[in-house]
Amino acid sequence: MKFIKSVKDEMKQVTWPSGKQLRKDTLVVIETSIIFGVMFFVMDTAIQSLFAYLLK
């Protein structure tokens, strides 16, 4: 029970983001994921094309 009480006390000290900040941070994560996904797709396609050309 001491553990649960200390967890509750710690959670009271946490500074939670506002709804606006949470949406902003979530959009940044989604945009970054999309950018990296596209970047890896382009790089993978280019490398596959290069190897296909070299191995012909």
mmCIF entry with sequence, helices, sheets and N, C-alpha, C, O atoms, coordinates in Angstrom:
data_MODEL
# 
_entry.id   MODEL 
# 
_entity.id                         1 
_entity.type                       polymer 
_entity.pdbx_number_of_molecules   1 
# 
_entity_poly.entity_id                      1 
_entity_poly.type                           'polypeptide(L)' 
_entity_poly.nstd_linkage                   no 
_entity_poly.nstd_monomer                   no 
_entity_poly.pdbx_seq_one_letter_code       MKFIKSVKDEMKQVTWPSGKQLRKDTLVVIETSIIFGVMFFVMDTAIQSLFAYLLK 
_entity_poly.pdbx_seq_one_letter_code_can   MKFIKSVKDEMKQVTWPSGKQLRKDTLVVIETSIIFGVMFFVMDTAIQSLFAYLLK 
_entity_poly.pdbx_strand_id                 A 
# 
loop_
_entity_poly_seq.entity_id 
_entity_poly_seq.num 
_entity_poly_seq.mon_id 
_entity_poly_seq.hetero 
1 1  MET n 
1 2  LYS n 
1 3  PHE n 
1 4  ILE n 
1 5  LYS n 
1 6  SER n 
1 7  VAL n 
1 8  LYS n 
1 9  ASP n 
1 10 GLU n 
1 11 MET n 
1 12 LYS n 
1 13 GLN n 
1 14 VAL n 
1 15 THR n 
1 16 TRP n 
1 17 PRO n 
1 18 SER n 
1 19 GLY n 
1 20 LYS n 
1 21 GLN n 
1 22 LEU n 
1 23 ARG n 
1 24 LYS n 
1 25 ASP n 
1 26 THR n 
1 27 LEU n 
1 28 VAL n 
1 29 VAL n 
1 30 ILE n 
1 31 GLU n 
1 32 THR n 
1 33 SER n 
1 34 ILE n 
1 35 ILE n 
1 36 PHE n 
1 37 GLY n 
1 38 VAL n 
1 39 MET n 
1 40 PHE n 
1 41 PHE n 
1 42 VAL n 
1 43 MET n 
1 44 ASP n 
1 45 THR n 
1 46 ALA n 
1 47 ILE n 
1 48 GLN n 
1 49 SER n 
1 50 LEU n 
1 51 PHE n 
1 52 ALA n 
1 53 TYR n 
1 54 LEU n 
1 55 LEU n 
1 56 LYS n 
# 
_struct_asym.id          A 
_struct_asym.entity_id   1 
# 
loop_
_struct_conf.conf_type_id 
_struct_conf.id 
_struct_conf.pdbx_PDB_helix_id 
_struct_conf.beg_label_comp_id 
_struct_conf.beg_label_asym_id 
_struct_conf.beg_label_seq_id 
_struct_conf.pdbx_beg_PDB_ins_code 
_struct_conf.end_label_comp_id 
_struct_conf.end_label_asym_id 
_struct_conf.end_label_seq_id 
_struct_conf.pdbx_end_PDB_ins_code 
_struct_conf.beg_auth_comp_id 
_struct_conf.beg_auth_asym_id 
_struct_conf.beg_auth_seq_id 
_struct_conf.end_auth_comp_id 
_struct_conf.end_auth_asym_id 
_struct_conf.end_auth_seq_id 
_struct_conf.pdbx_PDB_helix_class 
_struct_conf.details 
_struct_conf.pdbx_PDB_helix_length 
HELX_P HELX_P1 AA1 LYS A 2  ? GLN A 13 ? LYS A 2  GLN A 13 1 ? 12 
HELX_P HELX_P2 AA2 GLY A 19 ? LEU A 55 ? GLY A 19 LEU A 55 1 ? 37 
# 
_struct_conf_type.id          HELX_P 
_struct_conf_type.criteria    ? 
_struct_conf_type.reference   ? 
# 
loop_
_atom_site.group_PDB 
_atom_site.id 
_atom_site.type_symbol 
_atom_site.label_atom_id 
_atom_site.label_alt_id 
_atom_site.label_comp_id 
_atom_site.label_asym_id 
_atom_site.label_entity_id 
_atom_site.label_seq_id 
_atom_site.pdbx_PDB_ins_code 
_atom_site.Cartn_x 
_atom_site.Cartn_y 
_atom_site.Cartn_z 
_atom_site.occupancy 
_atom_site.B_iso_or_equiv 
_atom_site.pdbx_formal_charge 
_atom_site.auth_seq_id 
_atom_site.auth_comp_id 
_atom_site.auth_asym_id 
_atom_site.auth_atom_id 
_atom_site.pdbx_PDB_model_num 
ATOM 1   N N  . MET A 1 1  ? 0.818  -1.197 0.000   1.00 0.00 ? 1  MET A N  1 
ATOM 2   C CA . MET A 1 1  ? 0.000  0.000  0.000   1.00 0.00 ? 1  MET A CA 1 
ATOM 3   C C  . MET A 1 1  ? 0.863  1.261  0.000   1.00 0.00 ? 1  MET A C  1 
ATOM 4   O O  . MET A 1 1  ? 0.455  2.303  -0.514  1.00 0.00 ? 1  MET A O  1 
ATOM 5   N N  . LYS A 1 2  ? 2.043  1.158  0.574   1.00 0.00 ? 2  LYS A N  1 
ATOM 6   C CA . LYS A 1 2  ? 2.922  2.318  0.611   1.00 0.00 ? 2  LYS A CA 1 
ATOM 7   C C  . LYS A 1 2  ? 3.340  2.724  -0.820  1.00 0.00 ? 2  LYS A C  1 
ATOM 8   O O  . LYS A 1 2  ? 3.478  3.905  -1.138  1.00 0.00 ? 2  LYS A O  1 
ATOM 9   N N  . PHE A 1 3  ? 3.532  1.710  -1.650  1.00 0.00 ? 3  PHE A N  1 
ATOM 10  C CA . PHE A 1 3  ? 3.917  1.974  -3.041  1.00 0.00 ? 3  PHE A CA 1 
ATOM 11  C C  . PHE A 1 3  ? 2.812  2.746  -3.767  1.00 0.00 ? 3  PHE A C  1 
ATOM 12  O O  . PHE A 1 3  ? 3.090  3.723  -4.463  1.00 0.00 ? 3  PHE A O  1 
ATOM 13  N N  . ILE A 1 4  ? 1.568  2.310  -3.606  1.00 0.00 ? 4  ILE A N  1 
ATOM 14  C CA . ILE A 1 4  ? 0.447  2.963  -4.289  1.00 0.00 ? 4  ILE A CA 1 
ATOM 15  C C  . ILE A 1 4  ? 0.302  4.403  -3.809  1.00 0.00 ? 4  ILE A C  1 
ATOM 16  O O  . ILE A 1 4  ? 0.034  5.299  -4.609  1.00 0.00 ? 4  ILE A O  1 
ATOM 17  N N  . LYS A 1 5  ? 0.475  4.629  -2.520  1.00 0.00 ? 5  LYS A N  1 
ATOM 18  C CA . LYS A 1 5  ? 0.382  5.986  -1.989  1.00 0.00 ? 5  LYS A CA 1 
ATOM 19  C C  . LYS A 1 5  ? 1.481  6.868  -2.578  1.00 0.00 ? 5  LYS A C  1 
ATOM 20  O O  . LYS A 1 5  ? 1.230  8.020  -2.934  1.00 0.00 ? 5  LYS A O  1 
ATOM 21  N N  . SER A 1 6  ? 2.683  6.338  -2.679  1.00 0.00 ? 6  SER A N  1 
ATOM 22  C CA . SER A 1 6  ? 3.775  7.137  -3.241  1.00 0.00 ? 6  SER A CA 1 
ATOM 23  C C  . SER A 1 6  ? 3.555  7.405  -4.732  1.00 0.00 ? 6  SER A C  1 
ATOM 24  O O  . SER A 1 6  ? 3.927  8.467  -5.230  1.00 0.00 ? 6  SER A O  1 
ATOM 25  N N  . VAL A 1 7  ? 2.959  6.455  -5.441  1.00 0.00 ? 7  VAL A N  1 
ATOM 26  C CA . VAL A 1 7  ? 2.641  6.676  -6.855  1.00 0.00 ? 7  VAL A CA 1 
ATOM 27  C C  . VAL A 1 7  ? 1.605  7.791  -6.994  1.00 0.00 ? 7  VAL A C  1 
ATOM 28  O O  . VAL A 1 7  ? 1.739  8.653  -7.862  1.00 0.00 ? 7  VAL A O  1 
ATOM 29  N N  . LYS A 1 8  ? 0.582  7.781  -6.152  1.00 0.00 ? 8  LYS A N  1 
ATOM 30  C CA . LYS A 1 8  ? -0.431 8.837  -6.185  1.00 0.00 ? 8  LYS A CA 1 
ATOM 31  C C  . LYS A 1 8  ? 0.191  10.195 -5.900  1.00 0.00 ? 8  LYS A C  1 
ATOM 32  O O  . LYS A 1 8  ? -0.138 11.183 -6.557  1.00 0.00 ? 8  LYS A O  1 
ATOM 33  N N  . ASP A 1 9  ? 1.090  10.247 -4.922  1.00 0.00 ? 9  ASP A N  1 
ATOM 34  C CA . ASP A 1 9  ? 1.759  11.509 -4.590  1.00 0.00 ? 9  ASP A CA 1 
ATOM 35  C C  . ASP A 1 9  ? 2.601  12.014 -5.756  1.00 0.00 ? 9  ASP A C  1 
ATOM 36  O O  . ASP A 1 9  ? 2.618  13.212 -6.041  1.00 0.00 ? 9  ASP A O  1 
ATOM 37  N N  . GLU A 1 10 ? 3.291  11.112 -6.423  1.00 0.00 ? 10 GLU A N  1 
ATOM 38  C CA . GLU A 1 10 ? 4.108  11.509 -7.574  1.00 0.00 ? 10 GLU A CA 1 
ATOM 39  C C  . GLU A 1 10 ? 3.245  12.003 -8.727  1.00 0.00 ? 10 GLU A C  1 
ATOM 40  O O  . GLU A 1 10 ? 3.595  12.971 -9.402  1.00 0.00 ? 10 GLU A O  1 
ATOM 41  N N  . MET A 1 11 ? 2.116  11.336 -8.951  1.00 0.00 ? 11 MET A N  1 
ATOM 42  C CA . MET A 1 11 ? 1.235  11.725 -10.051 1.00 0.00 ? 11 MET A CA 1 
ATOM 43  C C  . MET A 1 11 ? 0.635  13.108 -9.835  1.00 0.00 ? 11 MET A C  1 
ATOM 44  O O  . MET A 1 11 ? 0.309  13.796 -10.802 1.00 0.00 ? 11 MET A O  1 
ATOM 45  N N  . LYS A 1 12 ? 0.485  13.523 -8.582  1.00 0.00 ? 12 LYS A N  1 
ATOM 46  C CA . LYS A 1 12 ? -0.021 14.860 -8.293  1.00 0.00 ? 12 LYS A CA 1 
ATOM 47  C C  . LYS A 1 12 ? 0.991  15.935 -8.671  1.00 0.00 ? 12 LYS A C  1 
ATOM 48  O O  . LYS A 1 12 ? 0.619  17.084 -8.906  1.00 0.00 ? 12 LYS A O  1 
ATOM 49  N N  . GLN A 1 13 ? 2.264  15.569 -8.730  1.00 0.00 ? 13 GLN A N  1 
ATOM 50  C CA . GLN A 1 13 ? 3.318  16.524 -9.043  1.00 0.00 ? 13 GLN A CA 1 
ATOM 51  C C  . GLN A 1 13 ? 3.568  16.657 -10.547 1.00 0.00 ? 13 GLN A C  1 
ATOM 52  O O  . GLN A 1 13 ? 4.291  17.553 -10.982 1.00 0.00 ? 13 GLN A O  1 
ATOM 53  N N  . VAL A 1 14 ? 2.979  15.779 -11.325 1.00 0.00 ? 14 VAL A N  1 
ATOM 54  C CA . VAL A 1 14 ? 3.193  15.790 -12.773 1.00 0.00 ? 14 VAL A CA 1 
ATOM 55  C C  . VAL A 1 14 ? 2.493  17.005 -13.384 1.00 0.00 ? 14 VAL A C  1 
ATOM 56  O O  . VAL A 1 14 ? 1.360  17.326 -13.026 1.00 0.00 ? 14 VAL A O  1 
ATOM 57  N N  . THR A 1 15 ? 3.175  17.667 -14.298 1.00 0.00 ? 15 THR A N  1 
ATOM 58  C CA . THR A 1 15 ? 2.578  18.770 -15.047 1.00 0.00 ? 15 THR A CA 1 
ATOM 59  C C  . THR A 1 15 ? 2.071  18.210 -16.373 1.00 0.00 ? 15 THR A C  1 
ATOM 60  O O  . THR A 1 15 ? 2.860  17.837 -17.242 1.00 0.00 ? 15 THR A O  1 
ATOM 61  N N  . TRP A 1 16 ? 0.769  18.154 -16.517 1.00 0.00 ? 16 TRP A N  1 
ATOM 62  C CA . TRP A 1 16 ? 0.166  17.585 -17.710 1.00 0.00 ? 16 TRP A CA 1 
ATOM 63  C C  . TRP A 1 16 ? 0.033  18.658 -18.784 1.00 0.00 ? 16 TRP A C  1 
ATOM 64  O O  . TRP A 1 16 ? -0.257 19.811 -18.463 1.00 0.00 ? 16 TRP A O  1 
ATOM 65  N N  . PRO A 1 17 ? 0.239  18.304 -20.059 1.00 0.00 ? 17 PRO A N  1 
ATOM 66  C CA . PRO A 1 17 ? 0.098  19.292 -21.141 1.00 0.00 ? 17 PRO A CA 1 
ATOM 67  C C  . PRO A 1 17 ? -1.372 19.651 -21.352 1.00 0.00 ? 17 PRO A C  1 
ATOM 68  O O  . PRO A 1 17 ? -2.276 18.873 -21.050 1.00 0.00 ? 17 PRO A O  1 
ATOM 69  N N  . SER A 1 18 ? -1.575 20.848 -21.878 1.00 0.00 ? 18 SER A N  1 
ATOM 70  C CA . SER A 1 18 ? -2.937 21.261 -22.210 1.00 0.00 ? 18 SER A CA 1 
ATOM 71  C C  . SER A 1 18 ? -3.401 20.499 -23.450 1.00 0.00 ? 18 SER A C  1 
ATOM 72  O O  . SER A 1 18 ? -2.597 19.875 -24.142 1.00 0.00 ? 18 SER A O  1 
ATOM 73  N N  . GLY A 1 19 ? -4.677 20.555 -23.718 1.00 0.00 ? 19 GLY A N  1 
ATOM 74  C CA . GLY A 1 19 ? -5.216 19.874 -24.898 1.00 0.00 ? 19 GLY A CA 1 
ATOM 75  C C  . GLY A 1 19 ? -4.601 20.411 -26.181 1.00 0.00 ? 19 GLY A C  1 
ATOM 76  O O  . GLY A 1 19 ? -4.308 19.656 -27.108 1.00 0.00 ? 19 GLY A O  1 
ATOM 77  N N  . LYS A 1 20 ? -4.409 21.731 -26.223 1.00 0.00 ? 20 LYS A N  1 
ATOM 78  C CA . LYS A 1 20 ? -3.822 22.359 -27.406 1.00 0.00 ? 20 LYS A CA 1 
ATOM 79  C C  . LYS A 1 20 ? -2.388 21.889 -27.619 1.00 0.00 ? 20 LYS A C  1 
ATOM 80  O O  . LYS A 1 20 ? -1.998 21.585 -28.747 1.00 0.00 ? 20 LYS A O  1 
ATOM 81  N N  . GLN A 1 21 ? -1.597 21.827 -26.544 1.00 0.00 ? 21 GLN A N  1 
ATOM 82  C CA . GLN A 1 21 ? -0.202 21.382 -26.652 1.00 0.00 ? 21 GLN A CA 1 
ATOM 83  C C  . GLN A 1 21 ? -0.132 19.906 -27.026 1.00 0.00 ? 21 GLN A C  1 
ATOM 84  O O  . GLN A 1 21 ? 0.737  19.497 -27.796 1.00 0.00 ? 21 GLN A O  1 
ATOM 85  N N  . LEU A 1 22 ? -1.045 19.110 -26.482 1.00 0.00 ? 22 LEU A N  1 
ATOM 86  C CA . LEU A 1 22 ? -1.076 17.686 -26.797 1.00 0.00 ? 22 LEU A CA 1 
ATOM 87  C C  . LEU A 1 22 ? -1.370 17.454 -28.276 1.00 0.00 ? 22 LEU A C  1 
ATOM 88  O O  . LEU A 1 22 ? -0.728 16.619 -28.913 1.00 0.00 ? 22 LEU A O  1 
ATOM 89  N N  . ARG A 1 23 ? -2.342 18.193 -28.828 1.00 0.00 ? 23 ARG A N  1 
ATOM 90  C CA . ARG A 1 23 ? -2.652 18.076 -30.266 1.00 0.00 ? 23 ARG A CA 1 
ATOM 91  C C  . ARG A 1 23 ? -1.461 18.498 -31.111 1.00 0.00 ? 23 ARG A C  1 
ATOM 92  O O  . ARG A 1 23 ? -1.143 17.848 -32.107 1.00 0.00 ? 23 ARG A O  1 
ATOM 93  N N  . LYS A 1 24 ? -0.801 19.581 -30.721 1.00 0.00 ? 24 LYS A N  1 
ATOM 94  C CA . LYS A 1 24 ? 0.356  20.073 -31.472 1.00 0.00 ? 24 LYS A CA 1 
ATOM 95  C C  . LYS A 1 24 ? 1.478  19.029 -31.477 1.00 0.00 ? 24 LYS A C  1 
ATOM 96  O O  . LYS A 1 24 ? 2.058  18.741 -32.525 1.00 0.00 ? 24 LYS A O  1 
ATOM 97  N N  . ASP A 1 25 ? 1.778  18.472 -30.316 1.00 0.00 ? 25 ASP A N  1 
ATOM 98  C CA . ASP A 1 25 ? 2.838  17.471 -30.220 1.00 0.00 ? 25 ASP A CA 1 
ATOM 99  C C  . ASP A 1 25 ? 2.488  16.206 -30.996 1.00 0.00 ? 25 ASP A C  1 
ATOM 100 O O  . ASP A 1 25 ? 3.355  15.597 -31.623 1.00 0.00 ? 25 ASP A O  1 
ATOM 101 N N  . THR A 1 26 ? 1.208  15.810 -30.954 1.00 0.00 ? 26 THR A N  1 
ATOM 102 C CA . THR A 1 26 ? 0.772  14.628 -31.693 1.00 0.00 ? 26 THR A CA 1 
ATOM 103 C C  . THR A 1 26 ? 0.930  14.841 -33.195 1.00 0.00 ? 26 THR A C  1 
ATOM 104 O O  . THR A 1 26 ? 1.378  13.942 -33.905 1.00 0.00 ? 26 THR A O  1 
ATOM 105 N N  . LEU A 1 27 ? 0.565  16.024 -33.680 1.00 0.00 ? 27 LEU A N  1 
ATOM 106 C CA . LEU A 1 27 ? 0.726  16.315 -35.109 1.00 0.00 ? 27 LEU A CA 1 
ATOM 107 C C  . LEU A 1 27 ? 2.191  16.299 -35.522 1.00 0.00 ? 27 LEU A C  1 
ATOM 108 O O  . LEU A 1 27 ? 2.516  15.837 -36.616 1.00 0.00 ? 27 LEU A O  1 
ATOM 109 N N  . VAL A 1 28 ? 3.079  16.793 -34.668 1.00 0.00 ? 28 VAL A N  1 
ATOM 110 C CA . VAL A 1 28 ? 4.513  16.771 -34.979 1.00 0.00 ? 28 VAL A CA 1 
ATOM 111 C C  . VAL A 1 28 ? 4.996  15.331 -35.112 1.00 0.00 ? 28 VAL A C  1 
ATOM 112 O O  . VAL A 1 28 ? 5.758  15.017 -36.025 1.00 0.00 ? 28 VAL A O  1 
ATOM 113 N N  . VAL A 1 29 ? 4.563  14.463 -34.219 1.00 0.00 ? 29 VAL A N  1 
ATOM 114 C CA . VAL A 1 29 ? 4.966  13.058 -34.282 1.00 0.00 ? 29 VAL A CA 1 
ATOM 115 C C  . VAL A 1 29 ? 4.440  12.398 -35.557 1.00 0.00 ? 29 VAL A C  1 
ATOM 116 O O  . VAL A 1 29 ? 5.170  11.660 -36.219 1.00 0.00 ? 29 VAL A O  1 
ATOM 117 N N  . ILE A 1 30 ? 3.185  12.659 -35.903 1.00 0.00 ? 30 ILE A N  1 
ATOM 118 C CA . ILE A 1 30 ? 2.599  12.069 -37.115 1.00 0.00 ? 30 ILE A CA 1 
ATOM 119 C C  . ILE A 1 30 ? 3.304  12.583 -38.368 1.00 0.00 ? 30 ILE A C  1 
ATOM 120 O O  . ILE A 1 30 ? 3.624  11.803 -39.264 1.00 0.00 ? 30 ILE A O  1 
ATOM 121 N N  . GLU A 1 31 ? 3.546  13.892 -38.434 1.00 0.00 ? 31 GLU A N  1 
ATOM 122 C CA . GLU A 1 31 ? 4.231  14.463 -39.598 1.00 0.00 ? 31 GLU A CA 1 
ATOM 123 C C  . GLU A 1 31 ? 5.641  13.902 -39.737 1.00 0.00 ? 31 GLU A C  1 
ATOM 124 O O  . GLU A 1 31 ? 6.066  13.566 -40.843 1.00 0.00 ? 31 GLU A O  1 
ATOM 125 N N  . THR A 1 32 ? 6.362  13.797 -38.638 1.00 0.00 ? 32 THR A N  1 
ATOM 126 C CA . THR A 1 32 ? 7.724  13.264 -38.673 1.00 0.00 ? 32 THR A CA 1 
ATOM 127 C C  . THR A 1 32 ? 7.713  11.809 -39.131 1.00 0.00 ? 32 THR A C  1 
ATOM 128 O O  . THR A 1 32 ? 8.568  11.402 -39.917 1.00 0.00 ? 32 THR A O  1 
ATOM 129 N N  . SER A 1 33 ? 6.760  11.030 -38.650 1.00 0.00 ? 33 SER A N  1 
ATOM 130 C CA . SER A 1 33 ? 6.658  9.621  -39.058 1.00 0.00 ? 33 SER A CA 1 
ATOM 131 C C  . SER A 1 33 ? 6.390  9.504  -40.546 1.00 0.00 ? 33 SER A C  1 
ATOM 132 O O  . SER A 1 33 ? 6.980  8.657  -41.216 1.00 0.00 ? 33 SER A O  1 
ATOM 133 N N  . ILE A 1 34 ? 5.507  10.344 -41.072 1.00 0.00 ? 34 ILE A N  1 
ATOM 134 C CA . ILE A 1 34 ? 5.204  10.312 -42.502 1.00 0.00 ? 34 ILE A CA 1 
ATOM 135 C C  . ILE A 1 34 ? 6.434  10.706 -43.319 1.00 0.00 ? 34 ILE A C  1 
ATOM 136 O O  . ILE A 1 34 ? 6.748  10.059 -44.318 1.00 0.00 ? 34 ILE A O  1 
ATOM 137 N N  . ILE A 1 35 ? 7.124  11.753 -42.901 1.00 0.00 ? 35 ILE A N  1 
ATOM 138 C CA . ILE A 1 35 ? 8.326  12.199 -43.619 1.00 0.00 ? 35 ILE A CA 1 
ATOM 139 C C  . ILE A 1 35 ? 9.373  11.097 -43.662 1.00 0.00 ? 35 ILE A C  1 
ATOM 140 O O  . ILE A 1 35 ? 9.935  10.818 -44.720 1.00 0.00 ? 35 ILE A O  1 
ATOM 141 N N  . PHE A 1 36 ? 9.642  10.464 -42.513 1.00 0.00 ? 36 PHE A N  1 
ATOM 142 C CA . PHE A 1 36 ? 10.631 9.389  -42.492 1.00 0.00 ? 36 PHE A CA 1 
ATOM 143 C C  . PHE A 1 36 ? 10.169 8.189  -43.304 1.00 0.00 ? 36 PHE A C  1 
ATOM 144 O O  . PHE A 1 36 ? 10.985 7.548  -43.967 1.00 0.00 ? 36 PHE A O  1 
ATOM 145 N N  . GLY A 1 37 ? 8.871  7.868  -43.269 1.00 0.00 ? 37 GLY A N  1 
ATOM 146 C CA . GLY A 1 37 ? 8.356  6.756  -44.063 1.00 0.00 ? 37 GLY A CA 1 
ATOM 147 C C  . GLY A 1 37 ? 8.553  6.991  -45.549 1.00 0.00 ? 37 GLY A C  1 
ATOM 148 O O  . GLY A 1 37 ? 8.974  6.088  -46.272 1.00 0.00 ? 37 GLY A O  1 
ATOM 149 N N  . VAL A 1 38 ? 8.250  8.200  -46.011 1.00 0.00 ? 38 VAL A N  1 
ATOM 150 C CA . VAL A 1 38 ? 8.435  8.539  -47.430 1.00 0.00 ? 38 VAL A CA 1 
ATOM 151 C C  . VAL A 1 38 ? 9.923  8.507  -47.781 1.00 0.00 ? 38 VAL A C  1 
ATOM 152 O O  . VAL A 1 38 ? 10.309 7.995  -48.832 1.00 0.00 ? 38 VAL A O  1 
ATOM 153 N N  . MET A 1 39 ? 10.750 9.058  -46.894 1.00 0.00 ? 39 MET A N  1 
ATOM 154 C CA . MET A 1 39 ? 12.188 9.090  -47.148 1.00 0.00 ? 39 MET A CA 1 
ATOM 155 C C  . MET A 1 39 ? 12.753 7.673  -47.275 1.00 0.00 ? 39 MET A C  1 
ATOM 156 O O  . MET A 1 39 ? 13.533 7.396  -48.187 1.00 0.00 ? 39 MET A O  1 
ATOM 157 N N  . PHE A 1 40 ? 12.360 6.774  -46.363 1.00 0.00 ? 40 PHE A N  1 
ATOM 158 C CA . PHE A 1 40 ? 12.842 5.392  -46.439 1.00 0.00 ? 40 PHE A CA 1 
ATOM 159 C C  . PHE A 1 40 ? 12.311 4.682  -47.676 1.00 0.00 ? 40 PHE A C  1 
ATOM 160 O O  . PHE A 1 40 ? 13.030 3.881  -48.273 1.00 0.00 ? 40 PHE A O  1 
ATOM 161 N N  . PHE A 1 41 ? 11.075 4.954  -48.076 1.00 0.00 ? 41 PHE A N  1 
ATOM 162 C CA . PHE A 1 41 ? 10.515 4.358  -49.282 1.00 0.00 ? 41 PHE A CA 1 
ATOM 163 C C  . PHE A 1 41 ? 11.315 4.783  -50.510 1.00 0.00 ? 41 PHE A C  1 
ATOM 164 O O  . PHE A 1 41 ? 11.663 3.949  -51.347 1.00 0.00 ? 41 PHE A O  1 
ATOM 165 N N  . VAL A 1 42 ? 11.606 6.077  -50.618 1.00 0.00 ? 42 VAL A N  1 
ATOM 166 C CA . VAL A 1 42 ? 12.358 6.594  -51.769 1.00 0.00 ? 42 VAL A CA 1 
ATOM 167 C C  . VAL A 1 42 ? 13.762 5.998  -51.788 1.00 0.00 ? 42 VAL A C  1 
ATOM 168 O O  . VAL A 1 42 ? 14.244 5.571  -52.838 1.00 0.00 ? 42 VAL A O  1 
ATOM 169 N N  . MET A 1 43 ? 14.419 5.969  -50.628 1.00 0.00 ? 43 MET A N  1 
ATOM 170 C CA . MET A 1 43 ? 15.776 5.419  -50.577 1.00 0.00 ? 43 MET A CA 1 
ATOM 171 C C  . MET A 1 43 ? 15.778 3.931  -50.926 1.00 0.00 ? 43 MET A C  1 
ATOM 172 O O  . MET A 1 43 ? 16.655 3.475  -51.658 1.00 0.00 ? 43 MET A O  1 
ATOM 173 N N  . ASP A 1 44 ? 14.813 3.172  -50.414 1.00 0.00 ? 44 ASP A N  1 
ATOM 174 C CA . ASP A 1 44 ? 14.728 1.743  -50.689 1.00 0.00 ? 44 ASP A CA 1 
ATOM 175 C C  . ASP A 1 44 ? 14.478 1.480  -52.170 1.00 0.00 ? 44 ASP A C  1 
ATOM 176 O O  . ASP A 1 44 ? 15.091 0.596  -52.768 1.00 0.00 ? 44 ASP A O  1 
ATOM 177 N N  . THR A 1 45 ? 13.571 2.256  -52.750 1.00 0.00 ? 45 THR A N  1 
ATOM 178 C CA . THR A 1 45 ? 13.279 2.098  -54.174 1.00 0.00 ? 45 THR A CA 1 
ATOM 179 C C  . THR A 1 45 ? 14.509 2.431  -55.019 1.00 0.00 ? 45 THR A C  1 
ATOM 180 O O  . THR A 1 45 ? 14.804 1.723  -55.981 1.00 0.00 ? 45 THR A O  1 
ATOM 181 N N  . ALA A 1 46 ? 15.223 3.493  -54.676 1.00 0.00 ? 46 ALA A N  1 
ATOM 182 C CA . ALA A 1 46 ? 16.419 3.878  -55.419 1.00 0.00 ? 46 ALA A CA 1 
ATOM 183 C C  . ALA A 1 46 ? 17.496 2.802  -55.316 1.00 0.00 ? 46 ALA A C  1 
ATOM 184 O O  . ALA A 1 46 ? 18.137 2.472  -56.314 1.00 0.00 ? 46 ALA A O  1 
ATOM 185 N N  . ILE A 1 47 ? 17.698 2.260  -54.134 1.00 0.00 ? 47 ILE A N  1 
ATOM 186 C CA . ILE A 1 47 ? 18.718 1.221  -53.957 1.00 0.00 ? 47 ILE A CA 1 
ATOM 187 C C  . ILE A 1 47 ? 18.328 -0.044 -54.711 1.00 0.00 ? 47 ILE A C  1 
ATOM 188 O O  . ILE A 1 47 ? 19.182 -0.678 -55.332 1.00 0.00 ? 47 ILE A O  1 
ATOM 189 N N  . GLN A 1 48 ? 17.048 -0.424 -54.667 1.00 0.00 ? 48 GLN A N  1 
ATOM 190 C CA . GLN A 1 48 ? 16.600 -1.599 -55.416 1.00 0.00 ? 48 GLN A CA 1 
ATOM 191 C C  . GLN A 1 48 ? 16.813 -1.399 -56.911 1.00 0.00 ? 48 GLN A C  1 
ATOM 192 O O  . GLN A 1 48 ? 17.261 -2.314 -57.603 1.00 0.00 ? 48 GLN A O  1 
ATOM 193 N N  . SER A 1 49 ? 16.496 -0.216 -57.410 1.00 0.00 ? 49 SER A N  1 
ATOM 194 C CA . SER A 1 49 ? 16.682 0.076  -58.840 1.00 0.00 ? 49 SER A CA 1 
ATOM 195 C C  . SER A 1 49 ? 18.151 0.027  -59.208 1.00 0.00 ? 49 SER A C  1 
ATOM 196 O O  . SER A 1 49 ? 18.512 -0.507 -60.257 1.00 0.00 ? 49 SER A O  1 
ATOM 197 N N  . LEU A 1 50 ? 18.994 0.576  -58.363 1.00 0.00 ? 50 LEU A N  1 
ATOM 198 C CA . LEU A 1 50 ? 20.434 0.578  -58.620 1.00 0.00 ? 50 LEU A CA 1 
ATOM 199 C C  . LEU A 1 50 ? 20.964 -0.866 -58.673 1.00 0.00 ? 50 LEU A C  1 
ATOM 200 O O  . LEU A 1 50 ? 21.703 -1.216 -59.592 1.00 0.00 ? 50 LEU A O  1 
ATOM 201 N N  . PHE A 1 51 ? 20.594 -1.693 -57.704 1.00 0.00 ? 51 PHE A N  1 
ATOM 202 C CA . PHE A 1 51 ? 21.060 -3.074 -57.709 1.00 0.00 ? 51 PHE A CA 1 
ATOM 203 C C  . PHE A 1 51 ? 20.502 -3.846 -58.900 1.00 0.00 ? 51 PHE A C  1 
ATOM 204 O O  . PHE A 1 51 ? 21.206 -4.668 -59.486 1.00 0.00 ? 51 PHE A O  1 
ATOM 205 N N  . ALA A 1 52 ? 19.253 -3.593 -59.264 1.00 0.00 ? 52 ALA A N  1 
ATOM 206 C CA . ALA A 1 52 ? 18.675 -4.280 -60.425 1.00 0.00 ? 52 ALA A CA 1 
ATOM 207 C C  . ALA A 1 52 ? 19.432 -3.893 -61.690 1.00 0.00 ? 52 ALA A C  1 
ATOM 208 O O  . ALA A 1 52 ? 19.674 -4.735 -62.555 1.00 0.00 ? 52 ALA A O  1 
ATOM 209 N N  . TYR A 1 53 ? 19.805 -2.615 -61.800 1.00 0.00 ? 53 TYR A N  1 
ATOM 210 C CA . TYR A 1 53 ? 20.557 -2.137 -62.969 1.00 0.00 ? 53 TYR A CA 1 
ATOM 211 C C  . TYR A 1 53 ? 21.956 -2.745 -62.990 1.00 0.00 ? 53 TYR A C  1 
ATOM 212 O O  . TYR A 1 53 ? 22.437 -3.159 -64.044 1.00 0.00 ? 53 TYR A O  1 
ATOM 213 N N  . LEU A 1 54 ? 22.608 -2.800 -61.835 1.00 0.00 ? 54 LEU A N  1 
ATOM 214 C CA . LEU A 1 54 ? 23.976 -3.315 -61.781 1.00 0.00 ? 54 LEU A CA 1 
ATOM 215 C C  . LEU A 1 54 ? 24.037 -4.820 -62.001 1.00 0.00 ? 54 LEU A C  1 
ATOM 216 O O  . LEU A 1 54 ? 25.034 -5.324 -62.517 1.00 0.00 ? 54 LEU A O  1 
ATOM 217 N N  . LEU A 1 55 ? 23.009 -5.533 -61.627 1.00 0.00 ? 55 LEU A N  1 
ATOM 218 C CA . LEU A 1 55 ? 23.034 -6.997 -61.733 1.00 0.00 ? 55 LEU A CA 1 
ATOM 219 C C  . LEU A 1 55 ? 22.531 -7.516 -63.063 1.00 0.00 ? 55 LEU A C  1 
ATOM 220 O O  . LEU A 1 55 ? 22.565 -8.724 -63.298 1.00 0.00 ? 55 LEU A O  1 
ATOM 221 N N  . LYS A 1 56 ? 22.063 -6.635 -63.947 1.00 0.00 ? 56 LYS A N  1 
ATOM 222 C CA . LYS A 1 56 ? 21.611 -7.072 -65.270 1.00 0.00 ? 56 LYS A CA 1 
ATOM 223 C C  . LYS A 1 56 ? 22.778 -7.384 -66.163 1.00 0.00 ? 56 LYS A C  1 
ATOM 224 O O  . LYS A 1 56 ? 22.587 -7.768 -67.317 1.00 0.00 ? 56 LYS A O  1 
# 
